[in-house]
Amino acid sequence: MNNLPPIKCIIVDDEPLAVTLLADYVEKTPGLEVAMKTTHVLDALHAVQEGKTDLLFLDIQMPELNGIQFMKIARHACKVILTTAYPEYAMQGYEHDVVDYLLKPVTFDRFMVAVRKVKERMGQQAVAAVVPAIPDHIFIKSEYRIQKIMLADLFYIEALRDYIALHTVHGKVLSLESMRNMEQVLPEAQFIRIHKSYIVNTSRIDYLERGKVVINKQYLPVGDTYREKFLSRIRIV
C-alpha cells in the first residue's frame, strides 16, 4: 500500500481552458492533488515561494511575468513542467532544469509521461535523503588526547584485556573503549567482527589463508561464532 503523501500541484496559465484541462488531469491521477489553479501568475509565484507546492505546471507565455522569468525568481523551489504552444522555448526551459516540456494541446497520455518523470526524480531525492552518509573518520579517546582516526587508514581493531588497539597505517592507538561500542560506531558496510578479539576493515583484507584473515602481513583468526556472517559478507568468485 502506498502511504506517500500526494504531490501538491499548482497550475498557472493565462488561458482558463488550459488551467481547467490540466486540473482535470491532476484530479484523475493517483498521487497528485490540486493545491492551486489560477490564471494570475503573481498569485502562483507567491504560493511557490511560500512552499505550498511540490510540482508546478507553468505556462511560458503569460502577461506580467513569463515562465522563464518565473523560474529565475522561484530558484528551484519546486519541480516544474512547462506548458506552451511554442516548441522553440523547449531548450531555454531545460536550461532551468525543468522536468518536462508539454506542448499544447496537452494529451492525457503525454501528461502521464511527464508525471512519471516527476515521481522518478522525487523518488531518487527521497532515497538520497533517508540514506545516511557513511562517515570517513572517528574520534577516540587515547590517554590524554582525543585522536582522530581516518577509517580508510584503519587495518583492524584488537581486544587487549581492558584496552583495545587500533592498528592503522600510522601505527597503533590504544584506548579504553570496548569492542561492543566499536561495533556500534563503525560503519557496518566497511567493518565486521571476525573473532571475539578482532574487528577488521574489509577493504584492507589482503587474502584469506587456512581459515585466517591476512591484513598488513598479520594473520588474524576467524572465530566459529563469526565465520558464517563473515563469509557471507565478502565476495568470493
C-alpha positions as CSV (number, residue, x, y, z in Angstrom):
1,M,0.0,0.0,0.0
2,N,1.3,3.4,-1.0
3,N,1.3,5.7,2.1
4,L,3.3,8.5,0.5
5,P,1.7,12.0,0.7
6,P,0.2,13.3,-2.5
7,I,2.2,15.6,-4.7
8,K,0.8,19.0,-4.4
9,C,0.3,20.7,-7.8
10,I,-0.1,24.4,-8.8
11,I,-1.4,25.1,-12.3
12,V,-0.8,28.5,-13.7
13,D,-1.8,29.6,-17.3
14,D,-3.4,32.8,-18.6
15,E,-5.8,30.6,-20.6
16,P,-8.7,29.4,-18.3
17,L,-9.4,26.4,-20.5
18,A,-5.8,25.2,-20.2
19,V,-6.0,25.5,-16.4
20,T,-9.2,23.5,-16.4
21,L,-7.8,20.8,-18.6
22,L,-4.7,20.3,-16.5
23,A,-6.6,20.4,-13.2
24,D,-8.8,17.7,-14.6
25,Y,-5.8,15.6,-15.5
26,V,-4.3,16.1,-12.0
27,E,-7.5,15.0,-10.3
28,K,-7.6,11.9,-12.4
29,T,-4.1,10.9,-11.5
30,P,-3.4,8.9,-8.3
31,G,-0.8,10.5,-6.1
32,L,-1.5,14.1,-7.3
33,E,-3.7,16.8,-5.8
34,V,-4.5,20.3,-6.9
35,A,-3.1,22.8,-4.4
36,M,-3.9,25.8,-6.7
37,K,-5.2,26.6,-10.1
38,T,-5.0,30.1,-11.3
39,T,-4.7,32.5,-14.3
40,H,-2.8,35.0,-12.1
41,V,0.9,34.4,-12.3
42,L,1.9,36.5,-9.3
43,D,-0.5,34.6,-7.1
44,A,1.2,31.4,-8.2
45,L,4.6,32.8,-7.6
46,H,3.8,33.8,-4.1
47,A,2.4,30.3,-3.4
48,V,5.5,28.7,-4.7
49,Q,7.8,31.0,-2.7
50,E,5.7,30.0,0.5
51,G,6.4,26.3,-0.2
52,K,2.8,25.4,-1.0
53,T,3.6,23.1,-3.9
54,D,5.8,20.2,-5.0
55,L,5.0,20.5,-8.7
56,L,4.3,23.5,-10.9
57,F,2.6,23.3,-14.3
58,L,3.8,26.6,-15.8
59,D,2.8,28.3,-19.0
60,I,5.6,30.2,-20.6
61,Q,3.7,32.9,-22.5
62,M,1.9,35.0,-19.8
63,P,1.4,38.7,-19.1
64,E,3.2,40.4,-16.2
65,L,5.8,37.5,-15.9
66,N,6.7,34.8,-18.4
67,G,7.6,31.3,-17.4
68,I,11.4,31.8,-17.8
69,Q,11.3,34.9,-15.6
70,F,9.1,33.0,-13.1
71,M,11.7,30.2,-12.8
72,K,14.6,32.7,-12.3
73,I,12.7,34.2,-9.4
74,A,11.5,30.9,-7.8
75,R,15.0,29.4,-8.0
76,H,14.2,25.6,-7.9
77,A,11.6,25.9,-5.2
78,C,9.7,23.0,-6.7
79,K,9.6,20.7,-9.7
80,V,8.5,22.4,-12.9
81,I,6.7,21.1,-16.0
82,L,6.4,23.7,-18.7
83,T,3.3,24.0,-20.9
84,T,3.3,26.0,-24.1
85,A,2.2,26.1,-27.7
86,Y,5.7,27.2,-28.8
87,P,8.3,24.4,-29.1
88,E,11.1,26.9,-29.6
89,Y,11.2,27.6,-25.9
90,A,12.0,24.0,-25.0
91,M,15.8,24.4,-24.9
92,Q,15.6,27.5,-22.8
93,G,13.3,25.7,-20.3
94,Y,15.7,22.8,-19.9
95,E,18.5,25.2,-19.0
96,H,16.5,25.8,-15.8
97,D,16.3,22.0,-15.0
98,V,12.6,21.6,-15.8
99,V,11.4,18.0,-15.5
100,D,9.5,18.0,-18.8
101,Y,8.0,20.2,-21.5
102,L,4.4,19.7,-22.6
103,L,3.2,21.1,-26.0
104,K,-0.4,22.3,-26.2
105,P,-2.9,20.8,-26.7
106,V,-1.7,18.5,-23.9
107,T,-3.0,15.0,-24.2
108,F,-3.6,12.8,-21.1
109,D,-1.1,10.1,-22.1
110,R,1.7,12.7,-22.6
111,F,0.7,14.3,-19.3
112,M,1.2,10.9,-17.6
113,V,4.7,10.5,-19.1
114,A,5.7,13.9,-17.6
115,V,4.2,13.0,-14.2
116,R,6.1,9.7,-14.2
117,K,9.4,11.6,-14.7
118,V,8.5,13.8,-11.7
119,K,7.8,10.8,-9.5
120,E,11.0,9.1,-10.5
121,R,13.0,12.3,-9.8
122,M,11.3,12.9,-6.4
123,G,11.8,9.2,-5.5
124,Q,15.5,9.5,-6.2
125,Q,15.7,12.5,-3.9
126,A,13.7,10.7,-1.2
127,V,16.2,7.8,-1.2
128,A,19.1,10.1,-1.0
129,A,17.5,11.9,1.9
130,V,17.0,8.8,4.0
131,V,20.3,7.0,3.3
132,P,22.8,8.4,5.8
133,A,26.3,9.3,4.6
134,I,29.0,6.8,5.6
135,P,31.5,8.5,7.9
136,D,35.1,8.7,6.9
137,H,36.6,9.1,10.4
138,I,36.0,8.6,14.1
139,F,37.4,10.3,17.2
140,I,38.6,8.1,20.0
141,K,40.0,8.7,23.5
142,S,43.6,7.7,23.8
143,E,45.5,8.6,27.0
144,Y,45.1,12.4,27.4
145,R,44.0,13.2,23.9
146,I,41.1,12.6,21.6
147,Q,42.6,11.1,18.5
148,K,41.1,11.4,15.0
149,I,41.3,8.1,13.1
150,M,40.6,8.0,9.3
151,L,38.7,4.8,8.7
152,A,40.5,4.2,5.4
153,D,43.7,4.1,7.4
154,L,42.4,1.6,10.0
155,F,43.6,-2.0,9.4
156,Y,41.9,-3.8,12.3
157,I,41.0,-3.4,16.0
158,E,42.3,-5.9,18.6
159,A,40.9,-6.5,22.1
160,L,43.7,-6.4,24.8
161,R,42.1,-7.1,28.2
162,D,41.0,-3.7,29.4
163,Y,42.1,-1.9,26.3
164,I,41.6,-2.1,22.6
165,A,44.3,-1.4,20.0
166,L,43.5,0.3,16.7
167,H,46.1,-0.8,14.2
168,T,46.5,1.9,11.5
169,V,48.8,2.8,8.7
170,H,50.4,5.3,11.1
171,G,50.9,2.8,14.0
172,K,48.9,1.6,17.0
173,V,46.5,3.6,19.0
174,L,45.4,2.3,22.5
175,S,42.0,3.2,24.0
176,L,39.8,2.1,26.9
177,E,36.9,1.7,24.6
178,S,35.1,-1.7,24.3
179,M,34.8,-3.9,21.2
180,R,31.0,-3.7,21.6
181,N,31.0,0.1,21.4
182,M,33.3,-0.1,18.4
183,E,30.9,-2.4,16.6
184,Q,28.2,0.2,17.0
185,V,30.3,3.2,16.0
186,L,32.0,1.7,12.9
187,P,30.0,1.6,9.6
188,E,28.7,-1.9,9.1
189,A,29.3,-1.8,5.4
190,Q,33.1,-1.5,5.9
191,F,33.9,-3.2,9.2
192,I,33.0,-6.6,10.6
193,R,33.9,-8.6,13.7
194,I,35.6,-11.9,12.8
195,H,36.6,-13.0,16.3
196,K,35.9,-12.0,19.9
197,S,39.3,-10.2,19.8
198,Y,39.2,-8.7,16.2
199,I,37.2,-6.3,14.1
200,V,38.6,-5.9,10.6
201,N,38.3,-3.3,7.8
202,T,37.1,-5.4,4.9
203,S,38.7,-3.1,2.4
204,R,42.1,-3.8,4.0
205,I,42.0,-7.6,3.8
206,D,44.8,-8.9,1.6
207,Y,43.7,-12.5,1.5
208,L,42.3,-15.5,3.4
209,E,44.6,-18.4,4.2
210,R,43.8,-21.6,6.2
211,G,40.9,-20.0,8.0
212,K,42.7,-16.8,8.8
213,V,42.4,-13.2,7.5
214,V,45.6,-11.6,6.4
215,I,45.9,-7.8,6.8
216,N,49.2,-6.0,6.6
217,K,51.1,-9.3,7.0
218,Q,49.2,-10.1,10.2
219,Y,47.3,-13.4,10.4
220,L,44.0,-12.9,12.3
221,P,41.8,-15.9,13.3
222,V,38.2,-16.2,12.3
223,G,36.1,-17.4,15.2
224,D,33.5,-20.1,14.7
225,T,30.8,-17.8,16.0
226,Y,31.5,-15.2,13.4
227,R,32.6,-17.3,10.4
228,E,29.2,-17.7,8.6
229,K,28.4,-14.0,8.8
230,F,31.9,-13.0,7.7
231,L,31.9,-15.4,4.7
232,S,28.5,-14.1,3.6
233,R,29.8,-10.5,3.6
234,I,32.9,-11.0,1.5
235,R,32.6,-11.6,-2.2
236,I,34.2,-14.8,-3.4
237,V,34.2,-15.5,-7.1
